[in-house]
Amino acid sequence: MGIRFRTLKRAGIAAEGVAVFILLCLLIIRQGSDTSRTAASDEARQDYIKWVDFDVTAQAMETAYQCDLDAYENGVEVGFVELLAYTAAVNGGTFDGGASDAIEELYERIRSNETTIEELTRDLSSYSYYLEAYTAVLGGFVGEYEIETEGGQEGGGGDTVWEERYGLKVFSPIAKGFEYSDYDDFGAARSYGYERLHLGHDMTGQIGTPIICVESGYVEALGWNQYGGWRIGIRSFDQKRYYYYAHLRQNYPYAEGLEEGSIVTAGDVIGYLGHTGYSTTENVNNIDIPHLHFGIQLIFDESQKEGENEIWIDCYQITQFLSRNRSLTEKIEGTREWKRVYDMKEPAE
């Protein structure tokens, strides 16, 4: 019996050893599988654009936009962003004085059925990058919308009607009829708080000038910021663009009723130009010259929203392009408020 017991005991020990060995193997395989999945997940999270140099000129944007309008009217399969992305891909992202002519020639080739954008870009490796990058910058700029008009034409007088249109559905951040001055100051040095670069565009004007929502979206940030003073942050509906409006007016910075989470339409009055900021104390004017600080941040992944991975683009040329489309406003009698004259609706609304 004793001998048999010892034999069974040894067998039991051996069986346990085998079981432990199998369990360890399974754990190692599972851990390897989990590690592979984690690595794949990390790789997927890293597979997004980390930086964009947006050097498209206002003239190039205007040329591509006019081609887009013609394409829409004539059923040509090419758009505003595609024309600019192709031009960037063949020129290394630069837009010199001949860029507009090149865009027109490209469009005519496509319009005459000589070629297609798909054929032209099939072996153009950098095109996909520029298409994604420029779509992030300009994706919400052109499309179908409805605009309220008088007598069928904005400012034409008569009965108010709604008119369906295709075209530019974004606006200059400065209301129509209000003077301002600017120059390309992106990347200039700033020293308040700490040495840093100016990651926006300053538009100098009169205190109280109505500030306009450039693109439809929702208010993601509202309130005081030590550097920007009273400021507003608006996120586009596709989540790709974050518009930043800073140094708004002391005591009355925002349009009435505006709050975080508010849905705003391109062309709405959202606030008023001022010179608040550069203070840890709220509602202080420490900016020497009244101006709007306007910025555009690109977001390909939410990890880029705040921190060291933020992407702010030079938007000077964009403001030059948008100066062709400024929202007309009027004063609300007996208040400090201004409102847009002609409402707008987009299909998403």
C-alpha positions in Angstrom: 0.0 0.0 0.0 2.8 2.3 1.0 4.6 1.7 -2.2 1.4 2.3 -4.2 0.6 5.5 -2.3 4.1 6.9 -2.9 3.7 6.0 -6.6 0.3 7.7 -6.8 1.7 10.7 -4.9 4.6 11.0 -7.3 2.1 10.7 -10.2 0.0 13.4 -8.5 3.0 15.6 -8.2 3.9 15.0 -11.8 0.3 15.7 -12.9 0.3 18.9 -10.8 3.6 19.9 -12.4 2.2 19.3 -15.9 -0.9 21.3 -15.0 1.2 24.2 -13.7 3.4 24.0 -16.8 0.3 24.2 -19.0 -1.1 27.1 -17.0 2.2 29.0 -17.2 2.2 28.4 -21.0 -1.3 29.7 -21.3 -0.5 32.8 -19.2 2.5 33.5 -21.3 0.5 33.1 -24.5 -2.3 35.3 -23.1 0.2 37.9 -21.9 1.9 37.9 -25.3 -1.5 38.2 -26.9 -2.5 41.1 -24.6 0.9 42.7 -25.2 0.4 42.4 -28.9 -3.1 43.9 -28.6 -1.8 46.7 -26.4 1.0 47.4 -28.9 -1.4 47.4 -31.8 -3.7 49.7 -29.8 -0.8 52.1 -29.0 0.3 52.0 -32.6 -3.3 52.8 -33.7 -3.4 55.7 -31.2 -0.2 57.1 -32.6 -1.3 56.8 -36.3 -2.5 60.4 -36.7 -0.9 63.7 -38.0 1.4 65.3 -35.5 2.1 68.6 -37.3 0.8 70.8 -40.1 2.5 73.7 -41.8 -0.4 75.5 -43.6 1.2 77.9 -46.2 -1.7 78.2 -48.6 -2.1 81.8 -49.8 -5.4 83.7 -49.8 -5.1 84.0 -53.6 -4.7 80.3 -54.0 -7.7 79.6 -51.8 -9.8 82.1 -53.8 -8.8 80.5 -57.1 -9.6 77.0 -55.8 -12.8 78.3 -54.4 -13.9 79.8 -57.7 -13.1 76.5 -59.4 -15.1 74.7 -56.8 -18.2 76.9 -57.6 -17.8 76.1 -61.3 -17.4 72.4 -60.5 -20.6 72.4 -58.5 -22.6 74.1 -61.2 -21.3 71.7 -63.9 -21.1 68.4 -62.1 -17.3 68.2 -62.2 -15.8 65.7 -59.7 -13.3 67.8 -57.8 -13.5 70.2 -54.9 -11.8 73.2 -53.2 -9.7 71.1 -50.8 -8.6 68.5 -53.4 -7.3 71.2 -55.7 -5.2 72.7 -52.9 -4.0 69.3 -51.7 -2.8 68.3 -55.1 -1.0 71.6 -55.6 0.7 71.2 -52.3 1.7 67.6 -53.0 3.5 68.5 -56.3 5.1 71.6 -54.8 6.2 70.4 -51.4 3.6 72.4 -49.6 4.6 75.8 -51.0 2.4 78.2 -52.8 4.3 80.7 -54.9 3.1 83.4 -57.3 2.3 80.7 -59.9 0.1 78.6 -57.7 -3.2 80.1 -58.8 -2.3 79.6 -62.5 -1.4 76.0 -61.7 -4.7 75.4 -59.9 -6.7 76.8 -62.9 -4.8 74.7 -65.3 -5.3 71.6 -63.1 -9.1 72.3 -62.9 -9.4 72.8 -66.7 -7.8 69.5 -67.3 -10.2 67.8 -65.0 -13.2 69.8 -66.3 -12.4 68.8 -69.9 -12.2 65.1 -69.0 -8.6 65.0 -69.9 -7.8 63.4 -66.5 -9.3 63.0 -63.0 -8.0 63.8 -59.5 -7.8 60.0 -58.8 -5.6 59.4 -61.8 -3.3 62.3 -61.0 -2.8 61.3 -57.4 -2.6 57.5 -57.8 1.2 57.5 -57.4 1.5 60.8 -55.6 2.5 59.5 -52.2 2.2 62.8 -50.3 -1.3 63.6 -51.6 -3.1 61.6 -48.9 -1.3 63.6 -46.2 -2.1 67.0 -47.7 -5.7 65.9 -48.3 -6.2 64.9 -44.7 -4.3 67.9 -43.3 -6.1 70.5 -45.6 -9.5 68.8 -44.9 -8.8 69.4 -41.2 -8.1 73.0 -41.9 -10.7 73.8 -44.5 -13.2 71.0 -44.4 -16.1 73.0 -43.1 -15.6 76.1 -45.3 -17.6 75.3 -48.5 -20.9 73.6 -49.0 -24.7 73.9 -49.2 -26.6 76.3 -46.9 -29.6 78.6 -46.7 -29.3 82.3 -46.1 -32.0 84.8 -45.1 -32.2 87.6 -47.6 -34.4 90.6 -48.4 -35.9 90.7 -51.8 -33.9 87.6 -52.8 -30.6 89.4 -52.2 -28.7 90.3 -49.0 -29.3 94.0 -48.3 -31.7 94.3 -51.3 -34.7 95.5 -49.3 -38.2 94.1 -49.4 -39.7 90.9 -48.0 -37.4 88.5 -46.2 -36.9 85.2 -47.9 -34.7 82.1 -47.5 -32.4 81.3 -50.4 -30.6 78.0 -50.9 -27.0 78.4 -51.9 -23.7 76.6 -52.4 -20.5 78.3 -51.5 -18.5 79.8 -48.7 -20.4 79.2 -45.4 -17.8 80.6 -43.0 -17.2 84.2 -42.1 -14.5 86.7 -41.1 -14.1 87.0 -37.3 -14.7 90.8 -37.6 -18.2 92.0 -38.4 -18.9 93.8 -41.7 -18.5 97.6 -41.6 -16.0 97.6 -38.7 -12.4 98.6 -39.5 -9.4 96.6 -38.4 -5.8 96.3 -39.2 -3.5 93.2 -39.2 -0.4 91.6 -40.5 1.1 88.1 -40.3 2.4 87.9 -36.7 2.2 84.2 -36.3 5.3 82.9 -34.4 6.3 86.3 -33.0 7.9 86.2 -29.5 5.8 86.7 -26.4 7.2 87.1 -22.9 4.4 87.5 -20.4 4.4 84.6 -18.0 7.1 82.8 -19.9 8.9 83.0 -23.3 6.7 81.5 -26.0 5.6 82.0 -29.6 2.4 83.8 -30.7 0.3 81.0 -32.0 -2.5 83.0 -33.5 -3.4 86.2 -35.4 -4.0 89.6 -33.9 -6.7 91.9 -35.5 -6.5 95.4 -34.1 -9.8 97.3 -33.9 -12.1 99.5 -31.8 -13.3 98.3 -28.4 -16.8 96.9 -28.7 -16.4 95.7 -32.4 -18.7 92.7 -32.8 -16.8 89.4 -33.0 -18.3 86.8 -35.4 -18.4 83.0 -35.2 -16.3 81.9 -38.1 -17.7 78.4 -38.4 -20.8 76.7 -37.0 -20.1 74.5 -33.9 -20.5 74.5 -30.2 -18.9 76.5 -27.4 -16.3 74.4 -25.7 -14.7 77.0 -23.5 -15.9 80.3 -22.1 -14.5 82.5 -19.3 -11.3 84.0 -18.0 -7.8 82.9 -19.0 -4.7 84.5 -17.6 -3.1 85.0 -21.0 -6.2 85.5 -23.2 -8.4 87.4 -20.8 -12.1 86.9 -21.5 -12.1 84.3 -24.3 -14.3 81.9 -26.2 -13.3 78.5 -27.7 -15.6 77.0 -30.3 -15.3 73.5 -31.7 -16.4 72.6 -35.2 -19.0 69.9 -35.5 -16.6 67.5 -37.1 -14.3 68.0 -34.1 -11.3 68.9 -36.3 -11.1 72.7 -35.7 -11.0 74.6 -32.4 -11.5 78.4 -32.9 -10.0 80.6 -30.2 -11.2 84.2 -29.7 -9.3 86.1 -26.9 -8.9 89.5 -25.2 -12.6 90.3 -25.4 -14.2 93.4 -23.9 -14.0 94.2 -20.2 -17.4 94.0 -18.3 -19.3 92.9 -21.4 -17.3 90.3 -23.3 -19.9 87.9 -24.7 -23.1 87.9 -26.6 -26.1 87.6 -24.3 -27.0 84.0 -23.4 -23.8 82.5 -24.7 -22.5 79.7 -22.4 -20.5 76.5 -22.6 -22.3 74.0 -24.7 -24.2 76.6 -26.7 -24.7 75.8 -30.4 -23.6 78.7 -32.6 -24.0 79.3 -36.3 -21.4 80.8 -38.6 -22.0 84.5 -38.8 -23.5 84.9 -35.3 -22.2 87.6 -33.0 -20.4 85.8 -30.1 -18.6 88.6 -28.3 -16.9 92.0 -28.5 -13.4 93.2 -29.1 -11.4 94.4 -26.1 -8.0 94.2 -24.5 -8.4 92.0 -21.4 -5.8 89.5 -20.3 -2.2 89.2 -18.9 -3.5 88.9 -15.4 -4.4 86.3 -12.9 -7.2 88.6 -11.7 -10.4 88.5 -13.8 -11.7 91.4 -15.9 -8.5 93.3 -16.1 -7.2 95.3 -19.1 -3.5 94.6 -19.3 -3.2 94.4 -23.1 -1.9 97.7 -24.5 -3.7 97.8 -27.8 -7.3 96.6 -28.2 -7.4 93.7 -30.6 -8.9 90.2 -31.2 -6.5 87.3 -30.9 -7.8 84.7 -33.3 -6.4 81.2 -33.4 -7.2 77.9 -35.2 -6.1 74.7 -33.6 -6.2 71.4 -35.4 -7.2 68.2 -33.6 -6.5 64.8 -35.2 -6.6 63.0 -31.8 -8.0 64.3 -28.5 -4.6 63.9 -26.9 -3.6 67.0 -29.0 -6.3 69.2 -27.5 -4.1 70.5 -24.6 -0.4 70.0 -23.8 2.8 69.7 -25.8 1.1 68.1 -28.9 -1.1 71.1 -29.8 -1.2 72.1 -33.5 -1.9 75.8 -34.1 -1.7 77.0 -37.7 -0.8 80.4 -39.2 -4.3 81.7 -40.0 -3.4 85.1 -41.4 -4.0 84.0 -45.0 -7.3 82.4 -43.9 -8.5 85.7 -42.5 -7.5 87.5 -45.7 -9.5 84.9 -47.7 -12.5 85.3 -45.3 -12.5 89.0 -45.5 -14.6 88.5 -48.7 -17.4 87.2 -46.5 -18.2 89.4 -43.5 -21.4 89.1 -41.4 -23.6 92.2 -41.4 -24.8 93.2 -37.9 -27.1 95.8 -36.3 -27.3 97.3 -32.8 -30.1 96.2 -30.6 -31.6 99.5 -29.4 -31.4 100.2 -25.7 -28.7 97.5 -25.1 -25.0 97.0 -25.6 -25.8 94.0 -27.9 -25.3 93.6 -31.6 -26.9 90.8 -33.7 -26.6 89.5 -37.2 -29.0 90.9 -39.8 -29.4 87.8 -41.9 -29.7 84.3 -40.4 -28.2 81.2 -41.9 -29.1 77.5 -41.8 -26.9 74.5 -42.7 -28.2 71.1 -43.6 -26.8 69.6 -40.3 -29.1 71.9 -38.4 
